[in-house]
Amino acid sequence: MSAVGIIFSNIHDENVPELSSQRTMGSIPYGGRYRLIDFALSNLVNSGVTTVGIITKNNYQSLMDHLGSGKDWDLARKTGGLVLLPPFGAKDNEGLYKNRLEALKSITGFLSRRNEDYAILCDCDGVYRMDFSDIIDYHEEKQADITLVCHTEEIANSSKYTLVQSDETGRVTEIQLDETVSGTHKYYSNILIINRLFLIRLIADAVAHGYKSCRRDILQRNLKTLKIYAYDFKGYHATIDSFGSYYMHNMELLNKSVRDELFGARDIYTKVRDSAPSKYGDECVVKNSLVSDGCIVEGRVENSILFRGVRVGKDAVIKNSIIMQDAVVGDNVNLNCVITDKNVVIRNNRVLSGCEIRPYFLAKGTVI
């Protein structure tokens, strides 16, 4: 497949400020051993894309540590491979980009040097498994200028979704922005297919006209003049648009059918760590939980996700919680609906409880 991948690692940082204050949206931990960027990156690689540019903005040290040379995704290549696109990569950049169009303007040099036919633009707010070659086949069949990957699901009182309506042929007839909606709707999942050279021309035209919004000034404004089509993705797709949705979709991974669909036929790759297998004490109890490698569990864990290297003390009870890497939970601790960031220490005999709508959160390195 002749396509270059572009991933926006910082767009949507404001959705989960609790976890993105010291890292990009793309490097937020997910599902016990992954980062959010792993899903977009793995889907591109599994679809045959061998050059992927990662657009960064700030707080991307954690992202760089995670991605490394790209070898864990088979992207450590002499030609193409994984390309980090920092915010000051062009000489005419006056500062950090303020929107998606400015971010794209800063990488026109990279796009111009490529020779692939298509560009696949992805964000890091989605968790899914997708074959992009099917979408490019659809794009070519429709002779589309732009193809938006869309998904239909229940939306609960949110204004962060771009709602899409299309006719019987799939051509987009209406795009609604920034409207607070509830109920079942079809929305743009922030994945876009476009001819690479056409994208460069669109960016140049947008800059010349002083446009600021990709959705409003390019998509919505050109509905009648451009052939914009919607590809309806039917598989599992989780959109991380808030701290509550981050918790909810992590908990969905405890459902075997969700895990099978997300991790079944195609691998989701991540950084490999040579950790020892998890160790379980004689009196521990673990029910319906995901426990990553390197953990030591001596207490009770139910309906929870433990990242790598977590330690759970004797008589501790962890329920409905997400405990991130290298956290230490002391003896006789009771946690319910709690999310801890990395390297958190909870001393003996502490009790912490949140709720599904608003889990109790402990920031990175917190000691209680």
QUIHU-V835961 format. One line per field, one symbol per residue. ss: DSSP state (@ for helix, = for strand, . for the rest). A space follows every 50 residues. Layout:
BEGIN
ss: ???
END
This chain:
BEGIN
ss: ..======....@@@@@@@@....@@@.==...==.@@@@@@@@@@.... =====.....@@@@@@@...@@@.......=====..............@ @@@@@..@@@@@@....======..===...@@@@@@@@@@....===== ========...=====....======....===============@@@@@ @@@@@@@@@....@@@@@@@.......=====....===...@@@@@@@@ @@...@@@@@@@@...............==....===..==....==..= ==..==....==....===..==....==....===.===....==.... ===......===....=.
END
